[in-house]
Amino acid sequence: MRNSDTVLAVVLGLAGREEAMTTKRLKRVRAELAAVFNNLDAICDAGGNDTAS
């Protein structure tokens, strides 16, 4: 399982489907960024200080 992303990338590349891997990576990055923003919101809400405004 450790190499499954690498194997998938190779298979998709050989099949001429690089865009499928790019879409998968973009979705993963988007989900990770959403989690980061949620964490930042929680930190800011917990602090109670609104120094940005």
C-alpha positions as CSV (number, residue, x, y, z in Angstrom):
1,M,0.0,0.0,0.0
2,R,2.9,2.4,0.7
3,N,3.7,2.7,-3.1
4,S,0.1,2.7,-4.3
5,D,0.2,6.4,-5.2
6,T,3.4,5.9,-7.2
7,V,2.1,2.9,-9.0
8,L,-1.2,4.7,-9.8
9,A,0.8,7.7,-11.2
10,V,2.9,5.4,-13.4
11,V,-0.2,3.5,-14.7
12,L,-2.1,6.7,-15.4
13,G,1.0,8.2,-17.1
14,L,1.5,5.1,-19.3
15,A,-2.2,5.3,-20.2
16,G,-1.9,9.0,-21.1
17,R,-4.2,10.0,-18.2
18,E,-1.9,12.4,-16.3
19,E,-4.8,14.8,-15.8
20,A,-6.6,12.2,-13.6
21,M,-3.7,12.2,-11.1
22,T,-3.5,16.0,-11.2
23,T,-7.2,16.3,-10.3
24,K,-6.7,13.8,-7.5
25,R,-3.8,15.8,-6.1
26,L,-5.7,19.1,-6.4
27,K,-8.7,17.6,-4.4
28,R,-6.3,16.4,-1.7
29,V,-4.6,19.8,-1.5
30,R,-7.9,21.5,-1.3
31,A,-9.1,19.2,1.5
32,E,-5.8,19.8,3.4
33,L,-6.1,23.6,3.0
34,A,-9.7,23.5,4.2
35,A,-8.5,21.7,7.4
36,V,-5.8,24.3,7.9
37,F,-8.3,27.1,7.6
38,N,-10.7,25.4,10.0
39,N,-7.9,25.1,12.5
40,L,-7.0,28.7,12.1
41,D,-10.6,29.7,12.6
42,A,-10.8,27.6,15.8
43,I,-7.6,29.3,17.1
44,C,-8.8,32.7,16.3
45,D,-12.2,32.0,17.9
46,A,-10.6,30.6,21.0
47,G,-8.4,33.6,21.4
48,G,-11.2,36.1,21.5
49,N,-8.9,38.9,20.1
50,D,-9.7,40.6,16.9
51,T,-6.4,42.4,16.2
52,A,-6.7,42.0,12.4
53,S,-9.5,44.6,12.1
